[in-house]
Structure formats: structure tokens, C-alpha cells
Amino acid sequence: MNKLKAVLYVAVGAASYGVLATFVKVATGEGYATGAITFTQFATGAIVLFTLDLLWGRSATRGNMRQALQLMFAGSSLGLTSTFYYLSVEYLPVSVSIILLMQTIWMGILADAVREKRLPSLSQLITVLIVLLGTVLATDLSSAGFSWDMRGLLFGLLAAGCYTFAMSASNRIAVTCNVFFRSKYLVTGGLIAILAYWNVHIFDSLSWHLEWRFGLFLGLFGTVLPPLMFSKGFPIIGLGWGSVLAAIEIPVSIGTACFFLGEEISLTQLLGCICIIAGIVFHHVWAKPVTMPVA
């Protein structure tokens, strides 16, 4: 595979994540409950990935039950990430929620420092400052008229924390197994977490109409395409440049919200987004990379 194809794979995977929040907001606007939406997305993704693994997953690269359980444990955080992210979108504009989710950048640096029992390097501290400055600008915290629902803030930060854990853990588990095996158990773990979190509330608005209107779309773009595309692209172009390309999720998410929801973004917010992307580029190109891709 040439590098151009690898670049396209990573870009498609990141863009797939970027369109999710807008359509979740559309679905909740039509009266569907967040629990039902998230369950439908992960259930659809699990069915598709189990089918793909059955048809094309090579038996020689399938893992054992211990690896499957480890993947499901890591995947439970992915289910909670989507849950908290979609709840954040209920209370905040998509453009703000995606910026909160991107706090996984500095959370990843902190997690690595704690795990390795060392202080962050100077370059990592610079990255954190750039990202935090971008966050202040992108969420319009500096505006005198700034106001937001604190529930959205809490859910957004919880989503970032869960995503940090999921990426850090899943990238160290069953790495020699085929992508279908890994993806299906990660998504299964996420599905179990969603069932545990929402329990009977999943059935508040669950219907076949929800599945056909949103479930297939969210399942494809949220739980099937991203892991498959990243698994093809990252090994070719490397973690550093792959993570930079994955930052395309930010402009895609904001652009989709502007186009479909009519959300407005100010020049200050645009500068904040650029600042965050610059922080990602700095960290993965000029600074020592961490072991967690930003998606």
C-alpha cells in the first residue's frame, strides 16, 4: 500500500467520527432518547463486525478468550465515551462538545506521565498550554457573554477521560490479532457498558424506525469504518503523522454542524480550533510522541 492510500484511510476514519455528533443532535431533536441512539449505533456495529470477522477474519490471527475479555474491558470505555459525548451534545453546541472531547490530548500526556512515573517533558507541557489556550478560544470562554450548561461541560470532560483510557488500553491489547477480531470485541465491550449505563431507559424510544433512520448510519460511521480505516493507515504513515491527520475530526465536526444545524462559529472559535490542531502537530512532529492516537 502506498502512503497516499494510507493518508486517505486515516482521513476517512477521522472524518467518519466527525459527522456523528451532528446526526445524534438531529435524532434527539426528533424525540429519540440518547440511550436508544447509542445502543442502536453499537448494536449495529457489533453485528456488522462479527459478520466481517466470520467472513474475512483469518483464523490464524484471531486471539484467545483472555484477549477477547481484555478488549471488551477496554471497549467498555468506548461505549461510555459515546454516551457522555452524546449527552454533552444535548446541552452544548456540537462545536463546543468536540473541543471538550479533544481534551484527550493533554489527558493522554498526563496518563503517560503517571503510568511511567515521570514528569512531563518541556515539549509536552508546551503542548498542554497550546491546547488549553485553544480550548479557551474555541469554546469562547473569553467572551463576556459566555454561558453554557454545566451538565454539558461535565459530560464532555467525562467523554474525554473515557476516550483517553480506551485508546491507551486498546492500543496495547491483542495487537497481533486481525482488525475484525479486535474491533468486534472492542465494540461488544462498548455495547455491554451502554446496556449497564442506560438499562431499561434504552427502550424509551427504541424502534425499527430509529434503526433505519439513524442506527445504520451511526453504526457504519461510528463503530465500523474508523477502526478499520485506522488499522490500515496508521501502520503505513506512522503514529505521529497519523495523529495529525486524525485531527481532521475537528473541522469536519464543526463544518457538519454549521451546514446541517446552522451553528455559527466566530473568528475567535476558529482561531481556537487552529490552535488545538497546531498543538497536535507540535506534539507529534516536533515533540516526543505518546503511544495514544488522537481520533
C-alpha positions in Angstrom: 0.0 0.0 0.0 1.4 3.4 -0.9 1.4 6.4 1.5 -1.3 8.3 -0.4 -3.8 5.5 0.2 -2.8 5.3 3.9 -3.3 9.0 4.3 -6.8 8.7 2.7 -7.6 5.8 5.1 -6.8 7.8 8.2 -8.6 10.9 6.8 -11.8 8.9 6.1 -11.7 7.3 9.6 -11.3 10.7 11.3 -14.0 12.3 9.1 -16.3 9.4 10.0 -16.1 10.2 13.7 -16.6 13.9 12.9 -20.1 13.6 11.4 -21.6 11.6 14.3 -22.5 14.4 16.8 -24.5 16.4 14.3 -26.7 13.5 13.4 -27.1 12.5 17.0 -28.3 16.0 17.7 -30.8 15.7 14.8 -32.0 12.4 16.2 -32.5 13.8 19.8 -34.3 16.8 18.2 -36.8 14.3 16.7 -37.5 12.9 20.1 -35.2 9.9 20.2 -33.5 9.2 23.6 -29.7 9.3 23.8 -29.7 5.8 25.3 -31.6 4.3 22.5 -29.5 6.1 19.9 -26.2 4.9 21.4 -27.4 1.4 21.9 -28.6 1.3 18.2 -25.2 2.5 17.0 -23.2 -0.1 18.9 -25.6 -3.0 18.3 -25.5 -2.3 14.6 -21.7 -2.0 14.6 -21.3 -5.2 16.6 -23.5 -7.2 14.2 -21.5 -5.9 11.2 -18.1 -6.5 12.7 -19.0 -10.1 13.8 -20.2 -10.8 10.3 -17.0 -9.3 8.7 -14.8 -11.3 11.1 -16.7 -14.5 10.3 -16.3 -13.9 6.5 -12.9 -12.4 6.2 -11.1 -12.7 9.6 -8.3 -15.1 9.3 -8.4 -17.8 12.0 -4.6 -17.7 12.4 -4.8 -14.1 13.6 -7.7 -14.5 16.0 -6.9 -14.1 19.6 -7.9 -16.2 22.7 -10.6 -15.7 25.2 -8.3 -13.8 27.6 -7.5 -11.3 24.9 -11.2 -11.0 24.0 -12.1 -10.2 27.6 -9.3 -7.6 27.7 -10.6 -6.0 24.6 -14.1 -5.9 25.9 -12.9 -4.2 29.1 -11.1 -1.6 27.0 -14.1 -1.2 24.7 -16.4 -0.5 27.7 -14.8 2.9 27.8 -15.6 3.5 24.1 -19.3 2.9 24.9 -19.1 5.4 27.8 -17.2 7.8 25.6 -20.1 7.8 23.1 -22.7 8.0 25.8 -21.1 11.0 27.6 -20.2 12.7 24.3 -23.8 12.5 23.0 -25.1 13.7 26.4 -22.8 16.7 26.1 -24.2 17.4 22.7 -27.7 17.6 24.2 -26.7 20.6 26.3 -24.0 22.3 24.2 -23.3 23.1 20.6 -21.5 20.4 18.6 -18.6 22.8 18.1 -18.0 23.1 21.8 -18.6 19.4 22.6 -15.9 18.3 20.1 -13.4 20.7 21.6 -14.1 19.2 25.1 -13.6 15.7 23.7 -10.2 16.8 22.3 -9.0 17.4 25.8 -7.9 13.8 25.5 -4.7 15.3 24.0 -3.4 16.6 27.3 -5.1 13.8 29.3 -3.1 11.3 27.3 0.1 13.1 28.1 -0.8 13.1 31.8 -1.8 9.4 31.7 1.6 8.5 30.1 3.4 10.5 32.8 1.5 8.8 35.6 2.0 5.3 34.1 5.7 5.8 33.5 6.1 7.6 36.9 7.9 10.6 35.4 7.2 14.3 35.0 6.0 15.5 31.6 8.8 16.9 29.3 9.1 20.6 28.5 7.7 19.9 25.0 4.7 18.1 26.4 4.0 21.0 28.8 4.1 23.4 25.8 1.6 21.1 24.0 -0.7 21.2 27.0 -0.5 25.0 27.2 -1.2 25.3 23.4 -4.2 23.0 23.7 -5.6 24.8 26.7 -5.2 28.2 25.0 -7.0 26.8 22.0 -9.8 25.5 24.2 -10.3 28.9 25.8 -10.7 30.4 22.4 -12.6 27.6 20.7 -15.2 27.4 23.5 -15.5 31.2 23.6 -14.6 31.3 27.3 -13.1 34.7 26.8 -16.4 36.2 25.7 -18.2 38.5 28.2 -21.5 36.9 27.2 -20.2 33.3 27.6 -22.6 30.9 29.2 -23.1 27.2 28.9 -24.9 24.3 30.6 -22.5 22.8 33.2 -24.0 19.4 32.6 -22.6 19.6 29.0 -19.2 20.6 30.4 -19.2 17.6 32.8 -20.3 15.1 30.2 -17.8 16.5 27.7 -14.9 16.1 30.1 -16.1 12.6 31.1 -16.1 11.6 27.5 -12.6 12.9 27.0 -11.4 10.9 30.1 -13.1 7.7 29.0 -11.7 8.1 25.5 -8.2 8.6 26.9 -8.4 5.4 28.8 -9.9 3.4 25.9 -7.2 4.5 23.4 -4.4 4.0 25.9 -5.6 0.5 26.8 -6.8 -0.8 23.5 -3.6 0.1 21.7 -1.7 -2.4 24.0 -4.1 -5.3 23.8 -4.1 -8.1 21.2 -2.1 -6.0 18.8 -1.1 -9.1 16.7 -4.7 -10.1 16.1 -6.7 -9.2 13.0 -8.6 -5.9 12.9 -12.0 -7.6 12.7 -11.3 -9.7 15.9 -10.1 -6.6 17.8 -12.9 -4.3 16.6 -15.7 -6.7 17.3 -14.7 -7.2 20.9 -14.0 -3.6 21.5 -17.5 -2.7 20.2 -19.0 -5.6 22.2 -17.5 -4.2 25.4 -18.9 -0.8 24.5 -22.3 -2.3 23.9 -22.2 -4.0 27.4 -21.3 -0.7 29.0 -24.1 1.0 27.3 -26.6 -1.6 28.5 -25.3 -1.3 32.0 -25.4 2.5 32.0 -28.8 3.0 30.4 -30.5 -0.3 31.4 -34.3 0.0 30.9 -34.0 3.6 29.5 -32.7 2.1 26.3 -36.3 1.2 25.4 -37.6 4.7 25.9 -37.7 5.4 22.2 -36.1 2.2 20.7 -37.7 1.3 17.4 -37.1 0.0 13.9 -37.7 3.5 12.6 -34.7 4.7 14.7 -32.6 1.9 13.3 -33.3 2.7 9.7 -33.2 6.5 10.2 -30.0 6.7 12.2 -28.8 3.4 13.5 -27.3 2.1 10.3 -25.6 5.4 9.6 -24.2 5.9 13.1 -23.1 2.2 13.3 -21.2 2.5 10.0 -19.5 5.8 10.7 -19.1 5.4 14.4 -18.2 1.8 15.1 -17.2 0.1 11.8 -15.3 2.5 9.5 -13.0 4.3 12.0 -11.2 1.2 13.4 -10.9 -0.5 10.0 -9.5 2.7 8.4 -7.1 3.5 11.2 -5.8 -0.1 11.3 -4.9 0.2 7.6 -3.5 3.7 7.6 -1.6 4.1 10.9 1.0 1.3 10.3 2.0 2.8 7.0 2.3 6.5 7.8 3.2 6.2 11.5 1.6 7.3 14.7 2.9 10.9 14.6 1.6 11.9 11.1 -1.5 9.6 11.5 -2.5 11.5 14.7 -2.0 14.8 12.9 -4.3 13.7 10.1 -6.8 12.3 12.6 -7.3 15.9 13.9 -9.4 16.4 10.7 -12.3 15.3 13.0 -12.4 18.8 14.5 -13.1 20.8 11.3 -15.4 18.0 9.9 -17.4 18.0 13.1 -17.7 21.8 13.2 -18.4 22.1 9.5 -21.1 19.4 9.6 -22.8 21.2 12.5 -22.7 24.5 10.6 -24.1 23.0 7.5 -26.9 20.8 8.9 -27.7 22.5 12.2 -26.9 26.1 11.3 -24.5 26.5 14.2 -22.4 29.6 13.9 -18.7 29.8 14.7 -16.9 33.0 15.4 -13.4 34.0 14.3 -12.2 33.6 17.8 -13.5 30.0 17.9 -12.0 29.3 14.5 -8.6 30.5 15.8 -9.0 28.3 18.8 -9.6 25.2 16.6 -6.5 26.1 14.6 -4.5 26.4 17.9 -5.6 23.0 19.1 -4.6 21.4 15.7 -1.3 23.3 16.0 -0.8 21.7 19.4 -1.4 18.2 17.9 1.1 18.9 15.1 3.7 20.3 17.5 3.4 17.3 19.8 3.5 14.6 17.2 6.0 16.2 14.8 8.4 18.2 16.9 7.9 16.7 20.3 8.3 13.1 21.5 5.1 11.3 20.6 3.0 9.4 23.1 1.5 6.0 22.4 -2.1 7.1 22.1 -3.6 8.2 18.7 -6.0 11.1 18.8 -9.1 10.4 16.8 
